[in-house]
């Protein structure tokens, strides 16, 4: 089985760990360690994973040849770490929970995390380091750019475009063919019936820009 480590020690890292354990049970990836900059984790275990050191320890060459996935929800931190991982020449892996349904015609970028019961439809394109959380669905021909985060229960309709590092809150819905711009935030339970500009904060049903 291929080995992987998780960068991060918080809530999302725990979810990624569960997914990797499920994959291991099916004969796939195995994960035995995580790296996080919170030194209080030293000597502790997270869901059977040992704290192996700081993220810099991994970047400096710990566990040579072992790939990683970033299990950190904050888009800005994930973006910074993605650049540092690339600069260090470490290998990134996508993690897809065994219960997720990913079309054979979809493209999944390096470092993505696709959680349990998610659906990624035909001809969908996911960039790198995209988080597709529990129960989220992405309709046919949609594009989700690098570092975007789709929280639990999000519904992205067909032909939508979700911009780089956009954030869609839990149970948010994007109507067919609409775009959520780069860095935009769509609040939980909101409905985007029109395009959301880059960097905007939109909320409500229908969603309106409030910041």
C-alpha positions, -999 to +999 in steps of 0.1 A: +000+000+000+011+036-007+020+056+024+008+092+030+011+118+058-013+145+067-002+181+072-024+196+100-037+184+133-072+200+137-107+191+127-102+187+089-071+167+095-092+143+115-117+140+087-090+133+062-075+107+086-109+089+087-110+089+049-074+075+046-082+048+072-112+038+052-091+037+020-065+015+038-093-009+048-100-013+011-064-020+003-054+015-007-034+043+010-021+040+045-013+069+069+006+065+101+017+101+109+007+137+108+027+169+110+015+201+127+031+233+140+013+230+174+040+214+195+015+206+222+006+176+200+039+160+207+035+126+222-002+125+214-022+104+189-050+116+166-072+087+155-043+063+156-018+087+139+014+097+157+025+134+158+058+131+139+069+168+142+063+202+127+053+208+091+088+222+085+103+189+097+084+172+069+094+198+043+130+195+054+131+158+045+113+137+071+099+105+056+116+108+022+095+096-006+062+097+014+035+119-002+013+143+017-022+159+018-030+192+035-057+187+061-062+224+070-095+241+063-083+277+063-079+286+026-051+311+031-031+287+052-037+259+027-025+281-001+007+290+017+014+254+026+007+243-010+034+267-022+059+255+004+052+218-004+058+225-040+090+244-034+103+216-012+096+191-040+073+169-019+047+149-036+010+157-031-018+131-032-056+135-035-077+117-009-111+104-020-133+087+006-145+053-006-181+062-003-177+093-026-189+089-062-165+105-087-173+102-124-147+085-146-147+116-168-140+140-139-106+154-133-093+156-097-062+178-090-033+171-067-040+175-030-078+174-032-099+160-004-133+145-014-152+135+017-178+108+024-210+106+003-198+134-020-207+133-057-185+147-085-203+145-118-193+139-154-167+162-169-162+181-137-128+197-133-113+201-098-082+221-094-055+215-068-062+215-031-099+216-034-120+206-004-153+188-013-168+181+021-194+156+033-225+151+012-216+178-013-226+174-050-210+190-081-230+188-113-218+179-148-193+202-165-187+224-135-152+238-128-139+243-093-106+261-093-076+256-070-080+259-032-118+264-032-137+249-003-172+234-005-186+228+030-209+200+039-241+197+018-232+223-008-249+219-042-230+231-072-252+228-103-241+219-138-218+242-158-210+264-127-176+279-122-162+282-087-132+305-085-099+301-069-100+300-031-138+306-030-156+294+001-192+280+000-208+275+034-228+245+044-259+237+023-252+267+000-266+262-036-253+276-069-278+277-098-268+262-131-242+280-151-234+307-125-200+317-113-187+323-078-156+345-082-121+340-068-120+345-031-157+350-028-177+337+001-213+323-001-229+320+033-244+288+046-279+280+033-277+307+007-288+304-029-267+320-057-291+326-085-267+351-102-229+354-104-211+363-072-182+388-079-146+379-069-139+388-033-175+394-024-195+381+006-230+370-004-258+357+017-295+350+016-322+334-006-316+347-032-280+357-023-271+393-022-237+409-018-233+422+017-196+428+018 
